[in-house]
Amino acid sequence: MTMQPKYREFLLDEDVRRWFENLKAKSVLTATVALRNLGHYCELTETRPVK
């Protein structure tokens, strides 16, 4: 059984994916934590990352 990222659907947005890939180029861990933080913020504020 593999773990699936909780906020994987955020990466379908082109801007979020580009932001994530730029962070990941320097550090996979930093990019993953930043994506989780974005997802948690969106949950708390009941929003989505939109243009």
N, C-alpha and C positions, 0 to 999 in steps of 0.2 A: 504494500500500500504506500503510495507516495502522497506527500502533502501538496495540496493545490493552493496557490496564493489566493488569499481572500479578496484582494483588490485587483485581480488579473484583468477584469473588464475595463478598468481605468486605462489600461495600456492599449485599448482599441481606439482611444482618442489620439489623433496624430500628434497634437501638441504635448500631451502627457507622455506619450511614448518617446518623443524626441528629447524631452526634459530628462526622462528616466535613462535613456541611452547615453546622453551626455554625462550624467552623473556616474553611470556604470563604467564609462571609459576610464575613470580614475579609481573607482572603488565599488565593487559589487555590493559590499555590505552597506556602504553609505546610501547607495541608490535604493536598496531594498528597504532600509529603515525610513528613508524619505517617502517612499511610496506608501508604506504602512502609516506614517504620520499623516499624509494627505488623506488616506482612506479613513483614518480615525477622525480627523477634523470634519470630513464630509458627513460621517455618521452623526457626530455631535451636533452639527449645525443643520442636519437634514438637507444637505445640498449635494451637488455633483460638480466635478471639475468641468466647467463649460467655457466656451470662448467668450 
